Amino acid sequence: MMRFRFWLCSALLLGLPAAGFSQYAFYDSVHGIYWSQVAPPSGERFSDSQLVREGLGYLTDGADNLYEYDAARPQPWRRLPQPGQYKIAEYFALEADDIWAAVEVPEIFKNMLYHWDGHSWTPAFSQNVYSILNIYFSSPEEGWLACHYGEVWHYLRGQWQREKFPAFLHVRYLEPAPDGSLYAVCRAPQQGALLRRWQGEWQLVSGDFFPNLTAVSFTPSNRLIVTEPSLAPRRLTFGKQPAWSYPLRNVEFFSDGAGYGVDLSTIYAFQDTACTAIATSPIQLSEVRLFSKTFSWIVGAEGLVLMPQQHVPAAFPQPRLESSFQMLEVPVTRLYGLAVLQDRPAAPWRVHAIATYGPNMVFDPATFFPSREKPNTGDRFPDHAPRLNLAGSENYTTRDSVSGALLPNFDQGVTTGDLNGDGRSDLVVTSMYGHPFVYFKSNREFYHDVTAFSGLKEWGSVRRRPMLATLFDADNDGDLDLFIACQYASNAFFVNDGRGRFTEMTQAAGLATTTGGGVGGYAADFDGDGWQDLYVTCVSRTNLLYRNRGPEGSGRPRFEDVSASSGEACQQDLKESQGAAVADYDNDGDLDLFVCNRMSASLLLRNQGNGTFKDVTAAAGLARQDQSMGALFFDADLDGHLDLLVTNIGRNRFYKNRGDGSFVEQSSQFADWDGARNLMEASQRLGGNSTGQLAVDLDEDSDLDMLIANYDTGMFALRNGMDRRRSGIAISLEGILSNRSAVGSRVFLYEADSTGSPAKLAGQRLIESSSGFGSSPAKIAHFGVDSTKTYFARVYFPSGIVRELRGLRGGERRVAAELAGMGASVIKARRTLADLFLGFRSRERYLVLLLGALILFLLVKFGRKYWGVA
């Protein structure tokens, strides 16, 4: 989506006395093109322009004169004669000697069509129509006239024939699509429609179109761009046709996906659907037309014609795009963990905020940065937690302290995933003072508190001090098991029976510790053997690394403590660790670690390919003595490299990944806020004790925004305004044989070669249930990509099944299912039936079935006796 903060490229007014006009020029640093004004044919306002081939173009002025530009002539501009005494209303040029023009004939209140052969105009159409609104020719042998009231004429090899058109509306625009079809935009007062001509027939795409749009166009990837000044920038769908709207006059594209758009005074650079404002014009703009990066133009009033120039003047300043995040403070405090609540891939989602000393909260994404189509009404930050049954309680009614006093709620973190195999995402909320809370998502807008059913209600107490939890499939049996780190006693591990009931197996699985100290657990296949390993951050003791050896004969998971042989992942002086982040930051195919420490510098641990780690913090430029709580890897600027956000007690930090294994701090490139020079200073000034963090697409523009939870001040929401030369690909996963949330899956993205096969690794993403400090990210693999390239994805599910996605392009959102067809349906049905008759509330279902059977028995019995029913 477009950003309405202007990163304006410099523009100069250079006096050129010889030409007799003031020259406007600007440099577009997004596409690397220098635009400069050329000598116009007159001082009129130009519009309705067309570029035919390299060096040949046409435009009209305010008096409906038609001008031809031919770069091969010493004087490139010339005015063509009018067709008789009539003014040109519409035209279409195929070549210098092949132009079709519609003229207004006042005497008969009709339009006539004329043809220019390079020397003179001749009538070319025997039918006089009420009004010709648009002309389009795909070749010298085929073309169309668009008219009022659904009248469309087709020209084929010298013959005109009226086509059957399924809409009685004014056919305002004809626009070819990259797939060879032709679209018609129809409108009337308060009504609009979009139609598509394919294989000789017109079909309605959408009857819910905009009646006052100014133009439509297509990206090379076949995405529809709708421009209309009163529209908000947003993503739309017309039938099955994806579309993006912008409040511009028009948008056009080169074949590589680069493009430009204009409004009355601003010029925008596009890369596919991503858009950046680059220059402000002192002259009112009309439209942009693109043919090539050496022959295109932007036209407007006062004789404005801008064209690309091959040479940039040495004195012309080439500006640098600034990167920024727009910040909003949400007035909710004492927060720790954050989670994305999303039932299924591509379904609507919400944000769950975990609070201490008060109820937890749930917000819609539109809460943070409302758009025109999703405005906030009433309460600025409506909380949905009470009606979803996710608010929790202010204290434990069943857990007392040692002294007998009632303990307050002190929730810490949240982890999400499908616990009972019904395809919906459930959650576990941990609390420092007692047992965790488990919630199952129902088939409606409600979460059931199933803590007692899960078997966890009688576990946990203030004496254990449970901290953060993570869900992962430890035994690859298709359901999510649970690990909870504890500070005052041994960490705890629970095996899921597939229906959301947990059995503790800490000792048997080899995960018991003689002392506590645990803060968080982070599961990933660090050594590449197909089993999820476990890294545990600790305070008052060294961190722990457990290697998953796979289940033993009985199917029970087995872990081995390999901390001593982990390289530098579990250093003796590494204490007071808090959260951690797992990612392939260097794009070498294995998973690395960033560990947050409160009493010493945080560490970047590079995986050496075998599950052992090397401390590369200093070499990577990340050696900072902060009180760090959590961290988050995400591609902020969509350059294909994972950047790093570190949340601290005090000043937060943001580091840009240079792509060579090192980072550079760019905290100063965040938005100004409340007099602070940047967000990092703002967080320090506010006294923020920042904890949880999420990278999510709040405004649906294909880049990742940020949410930061704070204990002492409000939650920070940051809308991404980074350099928009690139775009994003989002891949959601659906597990079938593996756990339904596909937690533990790894997605590898490659640049594709000319055959569509993988050529070069562009990055990998891990699907996690927990990350950072007490937070649960979206189950989406998001990649920053070059919009001009095609990509190939390979998905590795925990079951060992591999799926491939081909032909991926920037801006796409795909869903990869582990299995398809009958096999997937059978597995889903089996899990649904198991949950129905053996899962939560199965007793109530049995009673309902028994009652139904009893009623049926009575109906049959008394029917035979009294009503003669056989």
Residue pairs with C-beta under 8 A, 6 or more apart in sequence:
1 233
1 234
1 235
1 244
1 273
1 275
1 699
1 700
1 701
2 233
2 246
2 268
2 275
2 276
2 277
3 275
3 276
3 277
3 721
3 724
4 233
4 277
5 277
5 324
5 326
5 721
6 266
6 277
6 280
7 276
7 277
7 278
7 321
7 322
8 277
8 278
8 279
8 280
8 319
9 26
9 27
9 28
9 29
9 278
9 279
9 319
10 26
10 27
10 316
10 317
10 319
11 24
11 25
11 26
11 279
11 280
11 281
11 282
12 24
12 25
12 26
12 316
13 22
13 23
13 24
13 282
14 22
14 23
14 25
15 22
15 23
16 22
16 23
19 39
20 39
21 37
21 39
21 40
21 303
23 36
23 37
24 36
24 37
24 281
24 282
24 283
24 304
24 306
25 34
25 35
25 36
25 37
25 306
25 316
26 34
26 35
26 267
26 278
26 279
27 33
27 34
27 35
27 312
27 316
27 317
27 318
27 319
28 34
28 35
28 267
28 269
28 278
28 279
29 278
29 318
29 319
29 320
29 321
30 269
30 271
30 276
30 278
30 321
30 723
30 724
30 725
31 258
31 269
31 293
31 725
33 293
33 308
34 308
34 309
34 311
34 312
34 313
34 316
35 279
35 298
35 306
35 307
35 308
35 309
36 306
36 307
36 309
37 304
37 305
37 306
37 307
38 305
38 306
38 307
39 77
40 46
40 77
40 303
40 304
40 305
41 61
41 67
41 77
41 78
41 79
41 303
42 61
42 303
43 302
43 303
44 61
44 62
44 63
44 65
44 303
45 61
45 62
45 284
45 286
45 300
45 301
45 302
46 59
46 60
46 61
46 67
46 286
46 299
46 300
46 301
46 303
46 304
46 305
47 59
47 60
47 286
47 287
47 299
48 59
48 60
48 90
48 91
48 287
49 57
49 58
49 59
49 60
49 286
49 287
49 289
49 297
49 299
50 57
50 58
50 59
50 91
50 92
50 93
50 289
51 57
51 289
51 290
51 291
51 295
51 296
51 297
52 58
52 93
52 94
52 95
52 96
53 95
53 291
54 71
54 291
54 292
54 294
54 295
55 70
55 71
55 72
55 295
56 68
56 69
56 70
56 71
56 95
56 96
57 68
57 69
57 289
57 291
57 295
57 297
58 66
58 67
58 68
58 69
58 91
58 93
58 99
59 66
59 67
59 69
59 299
59 305
60 66
60 67
60 88
60 91
61 67
63 87
64 87
64 88
64 89
65 79
65 80
65 82
65 88
66 79
66 80
66 82
66 88
66 91
66 101
67 77
67 78
67 79
67 80
68 77
68 78
68 79
68 80
68 96
69 76
69 77
70 76
70 78
70 96
71 295
80 99
80 116
81 120
81 121
82 88
82 103
82 121
83 101
83 103
83 114
83 116
83 121
84 103
84 121
86 103
86 104
86 105
86 112
87 103
87 104
88 101
88 102
88 103
89 101
89 102
89 103
89 104
89 111
89 132
90 101
90 102
90 132
90 133
90 134
90 135
91 99
91 100
91 101
91 102
91 135
92 99
92 100
92 101
92 135
92 136
92 137
92 143
93 99
93 100
94 100
94 137
94 139
94 140
95 140
96 118
97 116
97 117
97 118
97 119
98 115
98 116
98 117
98 118
98 140
99 115
99 116
100 113
100 114
100 115
100 116
100 124
100 135
100 137
100 143
101 113
101 114
101 115
101 116
101 121
101 135
102 111
102 112
102 113
102 114
102 132
102 135
102 145
103 111
103 112
103 113
103 114
104 111
105 111
105 112
105 128
108 128
109 130
110 128
110 129
110 130
110 131
111 128
111 129
111 130
111 131
111 132
111 147
112 123
112 125
112 128
113 123
113 124
113 125
113 132
113 145
114 121
114 122
114 123
114 124
115 121
115 122
115 123
115 124
125 145
125 153
125 160
126 160
127 153
127 160
129 145
129 147
129 148
129 151
129 153
130 147
130 148
130 149
130 151
131 147
131 148
132 145
132 146
132 147
133 146
133 147
133 148
133 170
133 171
133 172
133 173
134 145
134 146
134 171
134 172
134 173
134 174
135 143
135 144
135 145
135 146
135 174
136 143
136 144
136 146
136 174
136 175
136 176
136 182
137 143
137 144
137 155
138 176
138 182
141 156
141 157
142 154
142 155
142 156
142 157
143 154
143 155
144 152
144 153
144 154
144 155
144 163
144 174
144 182
145 152
145 153
145 155
146 152
146 171
146 172
146 173
146 174
146 184
147 153
147 170
147 171
148 170
148 171
149 168
149 169
149 170
150 165
150 166
150 167
150 168
150 169
150 170
150 171
150 186
151 162
151 165
151 171
152 162
152 163
152 165
152 171
152 184
152 202
153 160
153 161
153 162
153 163
154 160
154 161
154 162
154 163
163 202
164 201
164 202
165 171
165 184
165 195
165 202
166 195
166 202
166 203
166 204
167 186
167 193
167 195
167 204
169 186
169 187
169 188
169 191
169 192
169 193
170 186
170 187
170 188
171 184
171 185
171 186
172 185
172 186
172 187
173 183
173 184
173 185
173 215
173 216
174 182
174 183
174 184
174 185
175 182
175 183
175 184
175 185
175 216
175 217
175 218
176 182
176 183
176 218
177 183
177 196
177 218
177 222
178 218
178 219
178 220
178 221
178 222
179 222
181 196
181 197
181 198
182 196
182 197
183 194
183 195
183 196
183 197
183 205
183 216
183 224
184 194
184 195
184 196
184 197
184 202
185 192
185 193
185 194
185 209
185 213
185 216
186 192
186 193
186 194
186 195
186 209
187 193
187 209
187 210
187 211
187 212
187 213
188 211
189 211
190 211
191 211
192 208
192 209
192 210
192 211
192 212
192 213
193 204
193 206
193 207
193 209
194 204
194 205
194 206
194 209
194 238
194 239
194 241
195 202
195 203
195 204
195 205
196 202
196 203
196 205
196 241
197 203
204 239
205 238
205 239
205 241
206 238
206 239
206 241
208 238
209 238
210 226
210 228
210 231
210 245
212 228
212 230
213 226
213 227
213 228
213 231
214 227
214 228
214 229
214 248
214 249
214 250
215 227
215 249
215 250
215 251
215 287
216 224
216 225
216 226
216 227
217 224
217 225
217 227
217 250
217 251
217 252
217 253
218 224
218 225
218 253
219 225
219 253
219 257
219 259
219 272
219 273
220 253
220 254
220 255
220 256
220 257
220 272
221 257
221 272
221 809
221 810
221 811
223 242
223 243
223 244
223 272
223 273
223 811
224 238
224 241
224 242
224 243
224 244
225 243
225 244
225 245
225 246
225 251
225 273
226 236
226 243
226 244
226 245
226 246
227 245
227 246
227 247
227 248
227 249
227 250
227 251
227 261
228 245
228 247
229 247
229 248
229 249
229 263
230 247
231 245
231 246
231 247
231 372
232 245
232 247
232 371
232 372
232 373
233 244
233 245
233 246
233 247
233 275
233 371
234 244
234 245
234 371
234 372
234 373
234 700
235 242
235 243
235 244
235 700
236 242
236 243
236 244
236 245
237 243
244 273
246 261
246 268
246 275
247 263
248 261
248 262
248 263
248 268
249 261
249 262
249 263
249 264
249 285
249 286
249 287
250 261
250 262
250 287
250 288
251 259
251 260
251 261
251 268
251 270
251 288
252 259
252 260
252 261
252 288
252 289
252 290
253 259
253 270
253 290
254 290
254 292
254 293
256 788
257 271
257 272
257 787
257 788
257 810
258 269
258 270
258 271
258 293
258 788
259 269
259 270
259 271
259 272
259 290
260 267
260 268
260 269
260 270
260 288
260 290
260 296
260 298
261 267
261 268
261 270
261 275
261 288
262 268
262 285
262 286
262 287
262 288
262 298
263 285
264 284
264 285
265 280
265 281
265 284
265 285
266 277
266 279
266 280
266 281
266 285
267 277
267 278
267 279
267 280
267 281
267 285
267 288
267 298
268 275
268 276
268 277
268 278
269 275
269 276
269 278
269 724
269 725
271 724
271 725
271 726
271 727
271 787
271 788
271 810
272 727
272 787
272 809
272 810
272 811
273 702
273 727
273 811
274 701
274 702
274 703
274 724
274 725
274 726
274 727
274 787
274 810
274 811
275 724
276 321
276 723
276 724
276 725
281 300
281 304
283 300
283 301
283 302
283 304
284 300
284 301
284 302
285 298
285 299
285 300
285 301
285 304
286 299
286 300
286 301
287 298
287 299
288 296
288 297
288 298
288 299
289 296
289 297
289 298
289 299
290 296
293 308
294 308
294 310
295 307
295 308
296 307
296 308
297 305
297 306
297 307
298 304
298 305
298 306
299 305
299 306
312 318
321 723
322 669
323 637
323 666
323 669
323 721
323 722
323 723
324 669
324 670
324 671
324 721
324 722
325 669
325 670
325 671
325 679
325 705
325 706
325 718
325 719
325 720
325 721
325 722
326 369
326 671
326 718
326 719
326 721
327 670
327 671
327 673
327 679
327 682
327 716
327 717
327 718
327 719
328 368
328 369
328 716
328 717
328 718
328 719
329 673
329 686
329 713
329 714
329 715
329 716
329 717
330 363
330 367
330 368
330 381
330 714
330 715
330 716
330 717
331 381
331 714
332 353
332 355
332 361
332 381
332 714
332 715
333 710
333 711
333 712
333 713
333 714
334 355
334 356
334 357
334 358
334 711
335 353
335 354
335 355
335 356
335 691
335 692
335 709
335 710
335 711
335 715
336 354
336 355
336 356
336 411
336 412
336 413
336 691
336 692
336 709
336 711
336 773
336 774
337 353
337 354
337 411
337 412
337 413
337 414
337 429
337 468
337 691
337 692
337 709
337 773
337 774
337 775
337 776
338 351
338 352
338 353
338 354
338 414
338 692
338 693
338 694
338 707
338 709
338 774
338 775
338 776
339 351
339 352
339 354
339 414
339 415
339 416
339 427
339 694
339 775
339 776
340 349
340 350
340 351
340 352
340 416
340 694
340 696
340 776
340 777
340 778
340 779
341 349
341 350
341 351
341 352
341 362
341 416
341 425
341 427
342 348
342 349
342 350
342 425
342 778
342 779
343 423
343 424
343 425
343 441
344 423
344 424
344 425
344 734
345 732
345 733
345 734
345 779
345 780
345 815
346 732
346 813
346 815
349 365
349 696
349 778
350 362
350 363
350 364
350 365
350 384
351 362
351 363
351 364
351 365
351 694
351 696
351 707
352 360
352 361
352 362
352 385
352 390
352 414
352 427
352 776
353 360
353 361
353 362
353 363
353 709
353 715
354 360
354 411
354 412
354 413
354 414
354 429
354 692
354 709
354 774
355 361
355 411
356 408
356 409
356 410
356 411
356 412
356 711
357 394
357 408
357 409
357 410
358 394
358 409
359 385
359 386
359 391
359 392
359 393
359 394
360 385
360 390
360 391
360 392
360 411
360 429
361 383
361 385
361 391
362 383
362 384
362 385
362 388
362 390
363 381
363 382
363 383
363 384
364 382
364 384
365 696
365 698
365 699
365 700
366 374
366 375
366 376
367 376
367 380
367 381
367 382
368 698
368 705
368 707
368 717
368 719
369 698
369 699
369 705
369 717
369 719
370 376
371 699
376 382
383 391
385 391
385 392
387 445
387 446
388 445
388 446
388 447
389 439
389 446
389 447
389 448
389 449
390 427
390 439
390 447
392 409
392 411
392 429
392 437
393 409
394 408
394 409
395 406
395 407
395 408
395 409
396 406
396 407
396 409
396 431
396 433
396 434
397 406
398 457
399 407
399 433
399 434
399 435
399 461
399 462
400 406
400 407
401 407
401 433
401 462
402 462
407 433
407 434
407 462
408 433
409 431
409 433
410 431
410 432
410 433
411 429
411 430
411 431
411 432
412 430
412 431
412 432
412 466
412 467
412 468
412 774
413 429
413 430
413 467
413 468
413 469
413 520
413 692
413 770
413 773
413 774
413 775
414 427
414 428
414 429
414 430
414 774
414 775
414 776
415 427
415 428
415 430
415 468
415 469
415 470
415 471
415 769
415 770
415 776
416 425
416 426
416 427
416 428
416 471
416 741
416 769
416 776
417 425
417 426
417 427
417 471
417 480
417 739
417 741
417 743
417 769
418 424
418 425
418 426
418 480
418 735
418 739
418 740
418 741
419 426
419 428
419 438
419 440
419 454
419 471
419 479
419 480
419 496
419 500
420 426
420 440
420 498
420 499
420 500
420 835
420 839
420 840
421 478
421 479
421 498
421 499
421 739
421 740
421 831
421 832
421 834
421 835
422 440
422 740
422 831
422 832
422 835
422 839
423 740
423 828
424 440
424 441
424 442
424 443
425 441
425 741
425 779
426 438
426 439
426 440
426 441
426 447
426 500
427 438
427 439
427 447
427 776
428 436
428 437
428 438
428 439
428 469
428 471
428 482
429 436
429 437
429 439
430 436
430 466
430 467
430 468
430 469
430 484
430 774
431 437
431 460
431 466
432 462
432 465
432 466
432 467
433 462
433 465
434 460
434 461
434 462
434 466
435 451
435 456
435 457
435 458
435 459
435 460
435 461
435 466
436 451
436 456
436 460
436 466
436 469
436 484
437 449
437 451
438 449
438 450
438 451
438 453
438 454
438 456
438 500
439 447
439 448
439 449
439 450
440 447
440 448
440 450
440 500
440 840
441 447
442 448
448 840
448 841
450 500
450 840
451 457
453 500
453 501
453 840
454 500
454 501
454 502
455 494
455 501
455 502
455 503
456 494
456 502
459 492
459 504
460 466
460 484
460 492
463 488
463 489
464 486
464 487
464 488
464 489
464 492
464 516
465 486
465 487
465 488
465 489
465 516
466 484
466 485
466 486
466 487
466 492
467 484
467 485
467 486
467 487
467 518
467 519
467 520
468 484
468 485
468 519
468 520
468 521
468 579
468 770
468 773
468 774
469 482
469 483
469 484
469 485
469 521
469 770
470 482
470 483
470 520
470 521
470 522
470 523
470 768
470 769
470 770
471 480
471 481
471 482
471 483
471 743
471 769
471 770
472 480
472 481
472 483
472 523
472 532
472 534
472 743
472 744
472 769
473 479
473 480
473 481
473 532
473 738
473 739
473 743
473 744
473 798
474 481
474 493
474 495
474 509
474 523
474 531
474 532
474 548
474 557
474 559
475 481
475 495
475 550
475 551
475 555
475 556
475 557
476 530
476 531
476 550
476 551
476 738
476 798
476 799
477 498
477 555
478 498
478 735
478 737
478 738
478 739
478 799
479 496
479 497
479 498
479 739
480 496
480 739
480 741
480 743
480 769
481 493
481 494
481 495
481 496
481 502
481 557
482 493
482 494
482 496
482 502
483 491
483 492
483 493
483 494
483 511
483 521
483 523
483 534
484 491
484 492
484 493
484 494
484 521
485 491
485 518
485 519
485 520
485 521
485 536
485 537
485 538
486 492
486 516
486 518
487 516
487 517
487 518
487 519
487 539
488 516
489 516
490 506
490 512
490 513
490 514
490 515
490 516
491 506
491 511
491 512
491 513
491 516
491 518
491 521
491 536
492 504
492 506
493 504
493 505
493 506
493 509
493 511
493 557
494 502
494 503
494 504
494 505
495 502
495 503
495 505
495 509
495 556
495 557
496 502
497 503
498 831
498 834
499 834
499 835
499 838
499 839
499 840
500 839
500 840
505 556
505 557
506 512
508 556
509 556
509 557
509 558
509 559
510 546
510 558
510 559
510 560
510 561
511 534
511 546
511 559
513 544
515 540
515 541
516 540
517 538
517 539
517 540
517 541
518 536
518 537
518 538
519 536
519 537
519 538
519 539
519 577
519 578
519 579
520 536
520 537
520 578
520 579
520 580
520 770
520 773
520 774
521 534
521 535
521 536
521 537
521 770
522 534
522 535
522 536
522 537
522 580
522 582
522 593
522 768
522 770
522 771
523 532
523 533
523 534
523 535
523 744
523 768
523 769
523 770
524 532
524 533
524 535
524 582
524 591
524 744
524 766
524 768
525 531
525 532
525 533
525 548
525 591
525 744
525 746
526 533
526 535
526 545
526 547
526 590
526 591
526 607
526 611
527 533
527 547
527 610
527 611
528 590
528 609
528 610
528 611
529 548
530 798
530 800
531 548
531 549
531 550
532 548
532 744
532 798
533 545
533 546
533 547
533 548
533 559
533 611
534 544
534 545
534 546
534 548
534 559
535 543
535 544
535 545
535 546
535 569
535 580
535 582
535 593
536 543
536 544
536 545
536 546
537 543
537 577
537 578
537 579
537 580
537 595
537 596
538 544
538 575
538 577
539 575
539 576
539 577
539 578
539 598
540 575
540 576
541 575
542 563
542 570
542 571
542 572
542 574
542 575
543 563
543 569
543 570
543 574
543 577
543 595
544 561
544 563
544 570
545 561
545 562
545 563
545 566
545 569
545 570
546 559
546 560
546 561
546 562
547 559
547 560
547 562
547 611
548 557
548 558
548 559
549 558
549 559
549 560
550 557
550 558
551 557
551 558
552 558
562 611
563 569
563 570
564 570
565 612
566 611
566 612
566 613
567 605
567 608
567 612
567 613
567 614
568 603
568 605
568 613
568 614
568 615
569 593
569 605
569 612
569 613
571 603
571 615
573 600
574 595
574 597
574 600
574 603
575 597
575 599
575 600
576 597
576 598
576 599
576 600
577 595
577 596
577 597
577 598
578 596
578 597
578 598
578 628
578 629
578 630
578 773
579 596
579 628
579 629
579 630
579 631
579 771
579 772
579 773
579 774
580 593
580 594
580 595
580 596
580 631
580 772
581 593
581 594
581 630
581 631
581 632
581 633
581 644
581 771
581 772
582 591
582 592
582 593
582 766
582 768
582 771
583 591
583 592
583 594
583 633
583 642
583 765
583 766
584 590
584 591
584 592
584 642
584 763
584 764
584 765
584 766
585 592
585 594
585 604
585 633
585 641
585 642
585 644
585 657
586 592
586 606
586 661
587 640
587 641
587 761
587 762
587 763
587 764
588 609
589 609
589 748
589 761
589 764
590 607
590 609
591 607
591 766
592 604
592 605
592 606
592 607
592 613
593 603
593 604
593 605
593 607
593 613
594 602
594 603
594 604
594 605
594 622
594 631
594 633
594 644
594 646
595 602
595 603
595 605
596 602
596 628
596 629
596 630
596 631
596 646
596 773
597 603
597 628
598 627
598 628
598 629
598 649
599 627
600 625
601 617
601 623
601 624
601 625
601 626
602 617
602 622
602 624
602 626
602 628
602 631
602 646
603 615
603 617
604 615
604 616
604 617
604 620
604 622
605 613
605 614
605 615
605 616
606 613
606 614
606 615
606 616
606 661
607 613
608 614
616 661
617 623
619 661
619 662
620 661
620 662
620 663
621 655
621 662
621 663
621 664
621 665
622 644
622 655
622 663
624 646
624 653
626 646
626 648
626 649
626 650
626 651
626 653
627 648
627 649
627 650
628 646
628 647
628 648
629 647
629 648
629 649
629 689
629 690
629 691
629 773
630 646
630 647
630 690
630 691
630 692
630 693
630 772
630 773
630 774
630 775
631 644
631 645
631 646
631 647
631 693
631 772
632 644
632 645
632 647
632 693
632 694
632 695
632 706
632 771
632 772
633 642
633 643
633 644
634 642
634 643
634 645
634 695
634 704
634 706
634 782
635 641
635 642
635 643
635 704
635 728
635 763
635 782
635 783
635 784
636 643
636 654
636 656
636 703
636 704
636 720
636 722
637 643
637 656
637 722
637 723
637 726
637 784
638 703
638 722
638 723
638 724
638 726
638 727
638 728
638 784
638 785
639 657
639 659
639 726
639 784
640 659
640 726
640 762
640 763
640 783
640 784
640 785
640 786
641 657
641 658
641 659
641 763
641 784
642 657
642 763
643 654
643 655
643 656
643 657
643 663
644 654
644 655
644 657
644 663
645 652
645 653
645 654
645 655
645 693
645 695
645 706
645 708
646 652
646 653
646 654
646 655
647 690
647 691
647 692
647 693
647 708
647 772
647 773
648 683
648 690
649 689
649 690
650 683
650 684
650 688
651 667
651 680
651 681
651 683
651 684
652 667
652 679
652 680
652 683
652 688
652 690
652 708
653 665
653 667
653 680
654 665
654 666
654 667
654 669
654 670
654 680
655 663
655 664
655 665
655 666
656 663
656 664
656 665
656 666
657 663
658 664
667 678
667 679
667 680
668 677
668 678
668 680
669 678
670 678
670 679
670 680
670 682
670 718
671 678
671 679
671 718
671 721
672 678
673 679
673 682
674 682
674 685
676 682
676 684
676 685
679 716
679 718
683 690
683 708
683 710
683 713
683 716
686 710
686 712
686 713
686 714
687 712
687 713
688 710
688 711
688 712
688 713
688 716
689 710
689 711
689 712
690 708
690 709
690 710
690 711
690 716
691 709
691 710
691 711
691 773
691 774
692 708
692 709
692 772
692 773
692 774
692 775
693 706
693 707
693 708
693 709
693 772
693 773
693 775
694 706
694 707
694 775
694 777
694 778
695 704
695 705
695 706
695 777
695 782
696 704
696 705
696 706
696 707
696 777
696 778
697 703
697 704
697 705
697 728
697 730
697 782
698 705
698 707
698 717
698 719
699 705
699 719
701 720
702 727
702 728
702 730
702 810
702 811
703 720
703 722
703 724
703 728
703 784
704 720
704 728
704 782
705 717
705 718
705 719
705 720
706 716
706 717
706 718
706 720
707 715
707 716
707 717
707 718
708 715
708 716
708 718
709 715
709 775
710 716
726 784
726 785
726 786
726 787
726 810
727 784
727 785
727 787
727 810
727 811
728 782
728 783
728 784
728 785
728 810
728 811
729 749
729 782
729 783
729 785
729 791
729 793
729 808
729 809
729 810
729 811
729 812
729 813
729 814
730 780
730 781
730 782
730 783
730 812
730 813
730 814
731 747
731 749
731 765
731 780
731 781
731 782
731 783
731 793
731 795
731 805
731 813
731 814
731 815
731 816
732 779
732 780
732 781
732 813
732 814
732 815
732 816
733 742
733 745
733 747
733 767
733 779
733 781
733 795
733 797
733 815
733 816
733 817
733 818
734 740
734 742
734 815
734 816
734 817
734 818
735 741
735 742
735 743
735 745
735 797
735 798
735 799
735 818
736 817
736 818
736 819
736 823
736 824
736 827
736 828
737 797
737 799
737 801
737 818
737 819
737 827
738 744
738 745
738 797
738 798
738 799
738 801
738 818
739 798
740 831
741 767
741 769
741 779
742 767
742 779
742 797
742 798
742 818
743 767
743 768
743 769
743 779
743 798
744 766
744 767
744 798
745 766
745 767
745 795
745 796
745 797
745 798
746 764
746 765
746 766
746 767
746 795
746 796
747 764
747 765
747 767
747 781
747 793
747 794
747 795
747 796
747 816
748 761
748 763
748 764
748 793
748 794
748 795
748 796
749 761
749 762
749 763
749 764
749 765
749 781
749 783
749 785
749 791
749 792
749 793
749 808
750 758
750 759
750 760
750 761
750 762
750 791
750 792
750 793
750 794
751 758
751 759
751 760
751 762
751 789
751 790
751 791
751 792
752 758
752 759
752 789
752 790
752 791
752 792
752 806
752 807
752 808
753 759
756 790
756 792
756 806
756 807
757 792
758 792
758 794
759 792
762 783
762 785
762 791
763 783
765 781
765 782
765 783
767 779
767 781
768 776
768 777
769 776
770 776
771 777
781 793
783 791
785 791
785 808
785 809
785 810
786 810
787 809
787 810
787 811
789 809
789 810
790 807
790 808
790 809
791 808
791 809
792 804
792 805
792 806
792 808
793 804
793 805
793 808
793 814
793 816
794 802
794 803
794 804
794 805
795 802
795 803
795 804
795 805
795 816
796 802
797 803
797 818
799 818
801 818
801 819
803 816
803 817
803 818
805 814
805 816
808 814
817 824
818 824
819 827
836 842
836 845
837 845
837 846
860 869
863 869
864 870
